[in-house]
Amino acid sequence: MKNLFNLKHLAALLLLCITITSCEKDKDEPAPDLATKVSGTYTFSELEFDGQTVPADKSDLKGNIKITRKTETTVDAELDIRSKSTGDDFMVYDVNDIKLSEDGSTIDLVYDGERVAQIKGKKIIINATDDVGTDFTLTATR
């Protein structure tokens, strides 16, 4: 009878151990900060100017934009967009301490108080003006 009593205790202990170790703990992963969300390499995908949109494969440009997390709300950017035919610089810059702010599904990149780009989904969109005064929009995709 004593062996049966010990066997019941052992079975109960074993059942308790199995129950405790088999339960998955609900771990809510914290949402990544803005800088982590936007960090990565974006490849030039299109150029828009004078009402025309030119995809990368039909343009004379190539290159990428590398965004690197600095703090939760700041990043550094390396832009390396060049001419395919000559290798000349089109947008080649290293920019540090770009501030990030989120507005719905859009993340603004602000440098020296001016919005220099936006990130929507997997695309970075840069509005700029070239040396001869033509406004253009450059898009790169992650």
QUIDA-V857776 format. One line per field, one symbol per residue. ss: DSSP state (A for helix, B for strand, O for the rest). phi: phi as a letter, one per 40 degrees, with the letter a starting at -180 (. if undefined). burial: b if it has 24 or more other ideal C-beta (glycine too) atoms within 12 Angstrom, else e. A space follows every 10 residues. Layout:
ss=???
phi=???
burial=???
This chain:
ss=OAAAAAAAAA AAAAAAAAAA AAOOOOOOOO OOOAAAAAOB BBBBBBBBBO OBBBBAAAOO BBBBBBBBBB BOOBBBBBBB BBBOOOOOBB BBBBBBBBBB BBBOOBBBBB BOOBBBBBBB OOBBBBBBBO OOOOBBBBBB BO
phi=.ccccccccc cccccccccc ccccccbccc cccdccdcci bbcdbabbaf gbbbcdcbbc bahabbbbcb bcbbbbbbbb bbcccbgccb bbabbbfccb abbgcbbcbb bfgbcbabbb gbbbbbbabc ccgccabbbb bc
burial=eeeeeeeeee eeeeeeeeee eeeeeeeeee eeebbebbbb ebbbbbbeee eeeeebeebe bbbbbbbeee eeebbbbbbb beeeeeeeeb beeebeebbb eeeeeebbbb eeeeebbbbe eebbbbebee eeeeebbbbb ee
